[in-house]
Amino acid sequence: MEKAKIIFKENTPFSLNFGDFYFSHKNALEERRFVYSEAFELKDNPTFIIAELGFGIGLNFFLSLKRFLRDKKGIQRLFYVSLENFYIPKDELRMIYQKLGLYEEFKDLLEPFLSVYPKQKNGSYRFYFKDVFLDLVFNEAAISLQELDFKADVWYLDGFSPAKNQSAFNENIIKQVARLSKLNAQICTFSASSFLQNSLKKYNFKVQKCKGFYKREMIRAYFMGFDFEDKEAYFQRISQKAKNNKIAIIGAGIAGASLAYELSLRGFKLSVFDKNESIASEASGNESGVLSSLILKPKVALGEFSELCFYEASRFYQQILKLKPNGVYEFAYNALMQERFALQKENPLFDIKANQAFLTDGLDLSPKDIVSKLFAKSKAELFLGHEFTHFTYENESFRLHFKGQNPLEGYGILIYALGSESKDFMQYEAMNLSKVRGQVSLYKPFLRTKHAFSSKGYVCVPKADLQLIGASYDRQNINKEPLQSDDALNLDNIKEFLPKDLKLEFISSRVAFRSYSSDRFAIFGAMYDEAYYKKTYKSLLWSKTKAQPKPRYIDNLYLSIAHGSRGFASAIIAARYISALICDEPLFLNKSQIPHIHPARFLIRKLKKGL
């Protein structure tokens, strides 16, 4: 993405990229309100979605946020999805508000926004406000729109004048705007150009002319419906309405905690069940942890997914738990990794010098503390010592059964966040899950560092009287007891960081098991009807390039599993995604990423091969 080139003319930001003003120099706030933030009816649906072409300095968003908080009806949430391809650095954004005399008016919203403002990198970035979620998407609109998945109530078309920026209003853009619109969705724009009107009419928008702001006329338009084909319908979401707002989550680790937090923001009543007597008793329970990212070659799907999860998790923990990044060092310890590092030198997430990468957004984690705080914020009811065995589903609600406990019933939605036990509950023929043993070793602090180090193994920042190193990786061993050989392996994997002849004081070891998928991606989303998929998509070998029938999912049953050793990153994205499925929100994930995380992906791959 490009950096925006902005000067001030007539006391107003002026784009040198487009040769046009960002807004009227006469009365910017009143113009924005008239054309955009006050120009539509705020309907009383629980999730209201506004989408925008052209974030600019964010004035439309902040005015819409204020209007929503003023006028919202009951328990209602605003999702605001805004696309921008010209990056304004945060210090420059602050300066623009100050120069316009708007800083004090918007300071309480602007400063939290700027505190987690992303780097200059294409991607989607979520911001949390009270009952309001902003997804800021950096990229060209023509690329981003094809990747998005939501149905907007209102669109703001604010990409400068069509005469100056015709590409933002062409037929291909409007086609995607139509695809991403609810029936009767409203278009708000300052323009009345015939070029834009013709594009809107082609995709069945009803166009009306009305009086403009300081101009003779502008248009409003309303979406009347249009049919779009989906060649990968088997990954498509299907709206499911639960009988009630009670949700049961099985698993009290980071996957369950992040789900509980996200769903609490939507007003659900949450119950969390775990067989252990305390939260975070399995893989989420280490004393220390590291939030980092895989560094693979550019455009490798697993690497891009890892980067997304890492950076968004870091921003999430900063926004919600007020954690401060202290940075993580990653080291390339072989020729293949050195090649990957060399190819990622332009990536703003990684400050790479030779075989060393510093991730400024890396975090030193206290896993148990994070899980505990997320559960506390969610106000979820915790049922510890409840070993889940199975469920029954009658009258659109779940009845949960436990070993040695009475059944509990009345849940409208059930979510599996089972960690390493996932393998025991997944009956899908094509889904191959592994239960991997990992052992960490605890020592008296021996390496005084402000940053975690990661190579073959990793060294955490010392905490009080201990320092953690890890971790072993064993698919075959199911022994729950610590092994001296694994402690020795952990030490050997970090020997490059240790001074010679250093004597370490061993404290203890901890063993936990993690769940992995066969393709190393996490698995999350709605649980699919396997028999239906096999029958409906059995001819994919010959028909995969054609439009497909809609999928079928098991009613109100979801899963967030196979997060491996990076659950404190991917579980955050999974919680957002599942919340979006349940509440008909913007998916946040790109459409091209869904085939890598969807529970049915393993079966679809087999069917495409004719297996």
N, C-alpha and C positions, 0 to 999 in steps of 0.2 A: 504494500500500500504506500501511497505517496504522502509526503508531509504537506499540509495545507499552507499555502502562501497567502498571508493575510496582511493587509495594511488598513489604516483607518482613513476614510474619506467622509467628510461632513459628519465627523464624530460617530461613524458607523463602520463596523467591520466590512471590508471589501475583499472579495476573493480574486487574487491574481490568476488563479487556475481557471476561472470561468469568466472573469471580467464582469462581475455582478456583485451587488450588495447581498449580505446574508439576510437582511430584512429592511423594512422601511426606516429611513433616518428621521422620520417625523415623530413616530410614536411606536417604538418596537413592541412594547408589551401589549398595547391595545390592538395592534395589527395581529399579533400572534393569537390573542384571545379571540378576536373576531373571526379569523380565518380557520383556526384550528381548535384550541382547547375548550372554547365555549360554544362551538358550532354544531354540536350533536347532542342527542338525548342520551343520558347515562342510564342504560337499561338495567334492570334489577337482577340480571343473571349473576350467579355466584362468582364466575370468572369473566371479567370484561377485558377484551384484548384490543389494544391500539397498536398499529404497525406504522412505521414511518420510513420513507425514503429521504435520507438526508438529516443526520443528527445535528450537524453543524456545531454550535456551541452548547446545545442541549436546552435551549430556552423553551422549545415546545414541550419537552419532557417535564421540566420543572414546573411549568404552568399547569400541565395536565395532572401532575402529581398533586399539586395544591388543590386543583378543582376536584379531583377524585376524593381526597380526604375530606373536603368540605361537603360534598354531595352524595357520597356513597351510601348505599342502602343496606343496612344491617351488616351481616357477615359477608363482605364482598371483597374481592381481590382484583387489583389491576395488574395485568401483564403488558408491558410496553416493549415492543421489539423495534429497534431502530438500526438502520443500515447506514454505514458511512465508509467512504473510501479515501478520505483525506484527513490525515491524522493531525490533531492539534495537541502539542505537549501540554501537560497539566499546568505548568507554571504560566504558559501563554494563555490557557483557558482562564485561569484565575485573574490574570492581568486584564483580559478582555472584559470580564465582569466588573472589575474595579474601574476601568476606563469608561464603561457605560454608566457607571453610577448604580449598578444593580447588585453589587457584591453583598452589601449588608442585608438586602431583601432576601437573597437566596443563600446566604452563608450557611445556615443550619442544614441545608440539603447539599450544597455544593461541596463543602469540606469533607463530609463522609464519602461522597462520590470520588473526590480527588485522592483521598487517602488510599484507595485501592484501584486507582485508574491504571489500565493495562499498558504494557509496553507497545511499541509500534510494530505490531505483528498481526497478520490476518487471523481471524478467529472470532469466537463468540465469548462474551464476558458477562457474567451475571452480577447485578448489584441488588442488595437487599435494603428495602425501606419498610416502614410499617405498612403492612397490607399491600405493598407495591413491589413488583419485581421488574427490573430493567434488564433486558438482554441487548447489549450493545454489540453489533456485528460489524467487524472491520473486514471489508473486501468490496470488490466491485459488485454492484447490485445484480448484474446479470448472472454472476456466479452464485452469490449468496442466496438469492431468491429460490433457485432450483433446489437448494439444500435444506430449506426451511420446511417446517410442518406445523401449521396451526390454522385456525380459522378466525380472522380478525373481525371485530365489530365495526372498527373505524380504521381508515387509512389516511395518513397525512402524506400527500405527495408534495415534498418541499425540497426538490433538488435544483434550486435556482430556476431561472426562466427557461422554458422549453427552447426558446431561440438560442440560448447560451449553452444549454445542456440537453440536447435533443435525445441523447442515448438513454437518459433517465425516464423518458416518457414514451419510448417506442412500443411497438406491438408486442414484442417478446417480453418486455418488462410488465406491461399491463396484463398479458396472459398469465404470468406468475402471480400478479396481484389478485387476479380473479380466482386462481386456484387456491389462494390463501385467504379467501374471503367467505364469511358466512352469507347465507341468503339475506338480502336487504342490507348488507354492510354498506357503510357510507364512505364516500371519497371526499376528503377535504383538500382543497388546493386553492392557491391564490390565482391560478391561471384560468384563462378562458380560451386557450388556443385551439383552433380547429384541428390541428395535428393531434393534440391530446384527446379531444372529443371523439375523433374518428377511431382512435385506438380503444377507447373505453366502449364505444358502441359495438365494435367488432366482437368483444367478449361479453356482450349482453349486460352492460351497465346502462341504466336509464339516466340520461344526462339532463340536468336542469341548469338554467342560467339564473344568477342572482346578483344583487348589487355587491360590488367589491369594496375593499377598504382603500380609500383614496384613489379609486379607479372606477371606471364605468361598470364593469361586470366581472364576475368570476363564475365558476361552475361548482355545482354539487353533483354527485353521481351515486347511484344505488345499484347494487349487484342483484341481478334478477335470476342468476343461476346459469351454469354451464357444465357440460359433461367432460371430464378428463379421464383418460385411460391411465392405468398403473400396471406396468409390466412386471413389477415386483410386488404385487398385491399381497403375497404371502408374508411380507414383513410389515404390512400396513397396520396401523392401529385401528381398533374397533371400540367405539364408546360403550362402556359398560356402566350401568346405573346400579349402585348397591341399594339394598333395602333400607339400610340405616347407616349412620356415621361411626359405627364401632368397628375398629380395625384391630386385628390380632397379628402380632409380629412374633415369629418363632426365632429366637436368637438374640442374645444381649451383648453382642460384640459391636464393632464399629458399623457394620452393615445395618444392624437393627437400630443402633443409636441415631445414625444419620437419617434413616427412614422416619423414626419417631419424631425427630426435630422438624424435618421438612413437612411431614403430614400434620404436625401440631399447628403449623402456620396456616393450614387450610381449615382449621376448626374441628378436626376429627377427635374422637375419644379413643385413646390408645391403650392397649394392653400388651405387654411384652413378656414372653415366657422363655425360660431357660432352665435346663436340667441342673445347672450348677447353683450353688448357694450364694454366689456373688456375680456381679456383672463382669464382663471382660475377662472371663476365666480361661479362655482358650487363646487363640493366636493374637487377640487384641489386648492381651494382658501383660505384655512386657513392660519393664520399668522405664525403658527408653526406646525411642524409635527415630527413624529418619524419614522425612518427606523429600523425595527426590524423583528423578525421571530417568527412564531409559534414554540413552542417546544412540539412536540408530541412524541409518542413512536417511536423507530427506525423502519424503513422500512414501515411506514405508508405513503401512497402516498401523501396525502395532506401536511404532515409535510415535506417530502423530497422536494416537489415542493416549499413550502414556504421558506425553507432553500436556495434552488437554487436561487430563485428570490431575496431574501434578500442579499445574498452574492454577486451575480453578479451585482445587482443594486448598492451596495456600491462600488464595484470596478469600475463600469461605472462612477458614480459621481466623484470618485477620479481621473479617467483618463481624463474625458471630461470637468468637471467643477472645478477640483482641490479642491474639498471639502476634509476636513480632518475628519476622524472618531473620535468622542469623546466618543463613547461607550454608551450603553443602559443597564440598569438593568431591568431584568424581574423577577417577584416574583411569586412563587407558592402559591396561596392563599387557596387551598383546597387539600384534600388527593389525588385526581386523578392527579392534576398537580404535586404534590410532587413525585408521582410514576413515572410520565413521566420524571421529572428532574433527578431522580435517575438512570433511564435507559439511559440518554444522557450524563453521566459524561465523557465518552470517546470521545465525539464529539468535535473536535477542534474549532468549531464555538462558543461553549458555555463554559465559565469558570464557572462551577457550584459548589457551596458550599451550602449544605443543601437545603433550599428553595429559594435560590437566584442564578440567572444566570447573568453573565456579558458578554455581546456581544461586544467584542472589536471593531468590524467593524460596530456597530450601528452608526447611524447618527442623529444629530439634524438638521432637515430640515427647510428651508424657502420655502414652496411649490410654492408660486406665483413667487418668484425669480427664482426658478429652471425652471418652465415652460417658463418664459420670456426669460431666457438665451438660452434654447434649441431652441425656435422659432427664436431668433436672429441669432444663429449659423446656423440654417437651411436655412436662407434667404427666408423663405416661405412668400407668400403674404397672409395677413390676411384680411378676409372679416367679420368684426364684425357687429352685428345687422342684420345678415342674417339668418332668421329662415327657415331652410330646411324643405320642405314638402314631396317631392318625386323626383324620377328621371325617365327619359325615356332613352332608349338605342337604338340608330339607327346608322347604318354604323360603328359599332365597337367603338362608343364613347358615353359618358354619357352627357346628358343634365340635368342640375340641376334646380329644381324649388323651389322658396322661397315665403314665405308669404309677400305680398306687395313689392316685388322686381322683377326686370326683370330676366328671366332665364339666366343661363350661360352654355356654351356648350364647347365641344371639349376636354373632359377629357378621357384619355385612361384607367384610373383606378380610382375606387371610393372605399374609406375606411370609414366605420362607426366607430367612436370613441365617441359614444354618451353619455356615462355615464349613469345617471339615466333615461334618456329618451329612452334608448334602448328598453325597454318594449313596447313602442308605435310603434316601427318600425319593430320589429321582428314578422313575421307572421308564424313562424314555429310551427307546432302543438305540438311537443314534448318538445320544449324548454320552461322551466318554469323560468321566471325572476321575481325578487322582487325589488321593489323600497323602500329602507329603509331610514327612517329619522334619522339623527344624529345631535345632538346639542353639540357644544363646548362652554366652558365658559372662559372668559378672565378676569384676575385680575391684579392688580398691583403686581409686583414681591413679592413673599412671601416665596419662598424656593430657596435660593442661591445654585444652584447645577450645576456642569459641565456636568452631565449626566442626560438623561431623565430616568424616573421611570415608569414602567408599571406593573399593577396588575389587579384588577377589572376595574380600569380606568387607565389613564396615566397622567403624569405631564411632560410638556416640559421644556427644558432649558429656563430660562427667556431671553427675547429679549428687550433691551432698557427699555421701561416703561411698559411692560406687560408680563404676563405668562399665557399660555394656558393649560387648563385641559379638558379632555373629555373621551369618548364621549358617549352620549346616543345612544340607538339602538332600533328603533321602526318600525316594519313592518306595523302597522295598521294606524298610524297617518300620515296624509298628510298636516298637518298644517305647513305653512312656517314661522309662527311667533314664536319667542323664548318663552319657557315656564319656569316659575320660578321653577316648579317641577323638570324639567330636570337639571337646575343649581344645585338644592339641591341634586339630584341623583349623578351628577358628583362629587360634594364635598364628598358625603358619600363614593363613590367608591375609593377615595384616602386618606381617613382619617388616614390610617396607616402611611402615610408619614408626617402628620401634627403635629406640637407641640400642646399640650393642650392649650386651651384658646387663640389660635391664632386668631386675628381679621383680616379678609381679606377685601380688598377694591375692590369691584366689578366694572368692566368697562362695559362689554357688553357680549352678547351671539351671536352666529352665527349658523344658521340652514342650512344644506345642505342634499341632498339626494344621496345615493349611490346605485349602481346596483349590485345585487348578483344573482348568479345562484343557482339552487336547490341543487347542490353538493359542493358549496363553492369554486370551482375552477373558475378561469377566463375563458372566452370564446374568442378564437381568431383563425384566419385562414381564409381560403376561404369559402365563402357562398355556400352551397351545393344545388343541385337540389332535392328538397324533393320528388317530384313525381317519379323521376328516382330511388331514394334510396328505396322508398316503393315498387316499382315494382321489382327492381333488387335483393334486399336483403330480400324479403318477407319470404323466407324459411330458414332464419338463425337459427331458432330453431332446424332444423335438419341438416343444412350444415355448421355450424359455424367453424368446425374443418377442412373444406376443403378450397382449394384455391378459391378466389372470383373474380368476374369481377371487372374491374377498375371502380372507381367512376366517377361522373359527377358533375362539379361545375358550378355556374353561372359565366359567362364571366367577369373576371377582377373585381369582387366585393368581398371585404374583410371586416372583422370586428375585433375590439379589444374592448371588452366590459366585463361587470360583474367583474370588478377588486375589488369591495368591498371597504374595508377600507385600503387595502394594495396596492393601485394602483401605488404608487411611487416605489414599488418593481416589481410587475408583469408586468406593462406596458413596462418596459425595455425589458424583455424577449419576450413579444408579438411583439414589434417592430422589434426585430431581426428575429423572426420567420416569420413574414409577409414579411419582406424584402427578406428573403431567398426563400420564395415561389414565389415572383415576379421575382427574378433575378437568380433562379436556383443555389442557394448557399447551403453550408452545413447548415442543419436545426438547429444546435446547441442543440436543445432539443433531449433527448434520444427517440428512437422509442417507448419505453414502457411508456413514458410520454404523447405521442400524444393522446391516448384514453381518457385522463383526461382533455384535453383542446379543443379538436376538436369540432367544432359547431354541428356536426352530432351525437355526442356521446349519447345524450338522446334518439334519434330515434333508434340508433343501439341497445341500451340496451333493448328497448321495443321489437324490432324485434327478438332479441335473446330469449326473453321470450315468443314469439308467440303472443304478444299483437298487 
